[in-house]
Amino acid sequence: MGRRAYYSGPGPGAGSPCRAFALTLMTLLCLPLQHVSADTGLASRQAAALYQIKMSIDPRNQLSDWQAGAPNACSFSGVTCNSAQEVTELNLAGKDLGGSLPQDASAYTPLTTLTLLDLSTNQLTGSLPPLGSLTALQTLELMENSFTGPLPELSGFRNLTVINFQDNQFSGTLPSSWSTDTSLQSIIVALNNLTGTLPDSWSQLGSLVNLDVRSNDLSGPVPSSWRGSAAPGVLPTSGMTSLVTL
């Protein structure tokens, strides 16, 4: 009876096609997992940041569904997320909130995807914290609170279109640095305690449509750099070519 022969396949150094296919498949499967893990990391940091903010401004536990340790903030009331579970909007208007916002800039560092922040019609007090990390911000609504101190420096917010700080207790002058926020379309700072004059540099705000500075202690004329050819019902401007209300 003849000896039976067995095929053991190529040796370890022969480069098995099956082994190469398995390694390629594992690599392809792991790549999306790594992407999801990175997104999940940001989402969880954003949830932790928002919970830290809640602890400062929610003494009556109005945001009871905001829980510590949440994997993301998408289930938090007032929060809107994108498809990657990153926070894009925070709308807490009229939530009966009180206290002061955390002053540590690191509390806001993860909120890089936030486009809308609305804290209007609450009882928030104190000065505004540094908001430089909110680089995607387009709308900042803080009207009808009791914020104090100077208006914040917002230079470098290339996407910011709306600032509404009406009916607070802000003091000091109008920041010249806002002239670098060239996307601004509406600035509303009425009913505060602001002093000084209208900044000459704001003539660079070519997209500005609405400017409301009434009921402050501002003085002086409209800067000459704002003036140009007049049109009925429109502030005569040169650089501020879009402005229709003042």
C-alpha positions in Angstrom: 0.0 0.0 0.0 1.5 3.3 -1.1 2.4 6.1 1.4 -0.3 8.9 1.5 1.1 12.3 0.7 -0.2 15.5 2.5 0.1 19.1 1.2 1.1 21.3 4.1 0.9 24.6 2.1 3.7 27.1 1.7 6.1 27.7 4.5 6.1 30.7 6.9 8.2 32.7 4.5 6.2 32.0 1.4 3.6 34.7 1.8 0.4 32.8 2.1 -2.4 34.5 0.1 -5.0 33.6 2.8 -2.9 35.3 5.5 -2.4 38.4 3.4 -6.2 38.6 2.7 -6.9 38.2 6.4 -4.5 41.0 7.4 -6.0 43.3 4.7 -9.5 42.6 5.9 -8.6 43.3 9.5 -7.0 46.6 8.5 -10.1 47.7 6.6 -12.4 46.8 9.5 -10.3 48.6 12.1 -10.1 51.9 10.1 -13.7 52.9 10.6 -13.5 51.8 14.3 -10.6 54.2 14.8 -12.6 57.0 13.2 -15.7 56.4 15.4 -13.5 56.2 18.5 -12.0 59.7 17.7 -15.5 61.2 17.1 -16.8 59.5 20.3 -13.9 61.0 22.2 -14.9 64.6 21.2 -18.6 63.9 21.9 -17.9 62.7 25.4 -15.6 65.7 26.1 -18.3 68.0 24.9 -20.9 66.3 27.2 -18.5 66.7 30.2 -17.9 70.4 29.3 -21.6 71.1 29.1 -22.3 69.3 32.4 -19.6 71.5 34.1 -21.3 74.6 32.7 -24.7 73.3 34.0 -23.2 73.0 37.5 -22.5 76.7 37.5 -25.7 78.1 36.0 -28.5 75.6 37.0 -29.1 76.0 40.7 -32.8 74.9 40.4 -31.9 71.8 38.3 -33.9 72.9 35.3 -31.6 70.8 33.1 -32.3 67.6 35.0 -31.8 65.4 32.0 -28.2 66.5 31.7 -26.3 63.6 33.3 -22.7 63.3 34.3 -20.7 60.7 32.4 -22.9 60.8 29.3 -21.2 59.4 26.2 -22.5 62.5 24.3 -24.8 65.5 24.8 -27.3 64.7 22.1 -30.0 63.7 24.5 -29.6 66.9 26.6 -32.5 69.3 26.4 -31.6 72.4 24.4 -28.8 70.6 22.5 -28.6 69.9 18.8 -25.9 67.5 17.4 -24.6 66.7 13.9 -24.3 63.1 12.5 -21.0 62.6 14.4 -22.8 63.3 17.7 -20.9 66.6 18.1 -22.7 69.6 19.6 -23.7 72.3 17.0 -26.3 74.3 18.9 -27.0 75.1 22.5 -30.3 76.9 23.0 -31.2 77.5 26.7 -33.3 80.6 26.2 -35.9 81.0 29.0 -34.8 78.1 31.1 -34.9 79.9 34.4 -31.1 79.6 34.8 -29.1 81.7 37.3 -25.5 82.1 38.5 -22.4 82.8 36.5 -20.7 81.1 33.6 -17.4 79.3 34.5 -14.5 81.7 34.0 -12.0 79.1 33.1 -11.4 79.1 29.3 -10.8 75.3 29.3 -14.4 74.7 30.2 -15.3 75.7 26.6 -12.3 74.2 24.8 -14.2 71.1 23.5 -17.1 73.1 22.0 -15.3 73.7 18.7 -18.3 72.6 16.6 -20.8 75.0 18.3 -22.5 77.4 15.8 -25.3 78.8 18.0 -25.2 79.8 21.7 -28.5 81.2 23.0 -28.7 81.9 26.8 -31.3 84.7 26.4 -34.0 85.5 29.0 -32.5 84.0 32.1 -31.0 85.4 35.3 -27.3 84.9 34.5 -24.8 87.3 36.2 -21.1 88.1 36.2 -18.7 88.8 33.4 -18.4 86.7 30.2 -15.6 84.2 30.2 -13.1 83.9 27.4 -14.9 82.4 24.4 -11.9 82.1 22.0 -12.3 78.3 21.5 -15.8 78.7 20.0 -14.3 79.3 16.5 -17.3 77.9 14.6 -19.8 80.2 16.4 -22.2 82.0 14.1 -24.9 83.3 16.5 -24.4 84.6 20.1 -27.6 85.5 21.9 -27.3 86.7 25.5 -30.2 89.2 25.7 -32.2 89.8 28.9 -29.8 88.7 31.5 -27.7 90.6 34.1 -24.2 90.1 32.7 -21.8 92.8 33.8 -18.3 93.9 32.9 -16.9 94.9 29.5 -18.0 93.5 26.2 -15.9 90.5 25.2 -13.1 90.6 22.7 -14.4 88.5 19.8 -11.6 89.1 17.2 -11.0 86.1 15.0 -14.5 84.8 14.8 -14.7 84.6 11.1 -18.1 82.9 11.0 -19.9 85.1 13.6 -22.9 86.9 12.1 -25.2 87.8 15.0 -24.3 89.3 18.4 -27.3 90.2 20.7 -26.4 91.5 24.2 -29.5 93.6 24.6 -30.8 94.4 28.1 -27.9 93.5 30.3 -25.5 95.5 32.5 -22.4 95.6 30.3 -20.2 98.6 30.8 -17.2 100.1 29.2 -16.7 100.9 25.5 -17.6 99.2 22.2 -14.6 97.0 21.3 -12.7 98.2 18.2 -11.6 94.6 17.7 -15.0 93.6 16.5 -14.1 95.2 13.2 -12.1 92.0 12.4 -15.3 89.9 12.5 -16.1 90.8 9.0 -19.0 88.4 8.7 -21.0 90.3 11.3 -24.5 91.2 10.0 -26.2 92.2 13.3 -24.9 93.9 16.4 -27.5 94.5 19.2 -26.1 96.0 22.4 -29.1 98.2 23.4 -30.1 98.8 27.0 -26.7 98.5 28.7 -24.4 100.9 30.4 -21.9 101.4 27.6 -19.9 104.6 27.2 -17.6 106.2 24.8 -18.0 106.7 21.0 -18.8 104.5 18.0 -15.5 102.9 16.9 -14.0 104.3 13.8 -12.7 100.9 12.8 -16.3 99.5 12.6 -16.4 101.1 9.1 -14.7 97.9 8.0 -17.8 95.8 8.8 -19.0 95.6 5.2 -21.6 92.9 5.9 -23.3 94.7 8.8 -27.1 95.2 8.3 -28.4 96.0 11.7 -26.7 98.0 14.5 -28.7 98.8 17.7 -26.8 100.8 20.4 -29.8 102.7 21.8 -30.3 103.4 25.5 -26.6 103.6 26.5 -24.4 106.5 27.4 -22.6 106.8 24.1 -21.6 110.2 22.9 -20.0 111.9 19.9 -20.9 111.9 16.2 -21.1 109.1 13.8 -17.4 108.6 12.7 -16.5 110.3 9.4 -15.2 107.0 8.1 -18.8 105.6 8.2 -20.1 108.4 5.9 -20.5 108.3 2.1 -23.3 109.1 -0.3 -26.7 109.3 1.4 -29.8 107.3 0.5 -33.3 107.9 1.9 -33.9 105.9 5.0 -30.4 104.5 5.0 -27.4 105.6 7.2 -24.9 107.2 4.7 -21.9 104.9 4.7 -18.8 104.1 2.8 -17.2 100.9 4.1 -20.4 99.8 5.8 -22.2 99.2 2.5 -24.9 96.8 3.8 -26.0 98.8 6.9 -29.8 99.7 6.7 -30.7 100.3 10.4 -29.0 102.2 13.2 
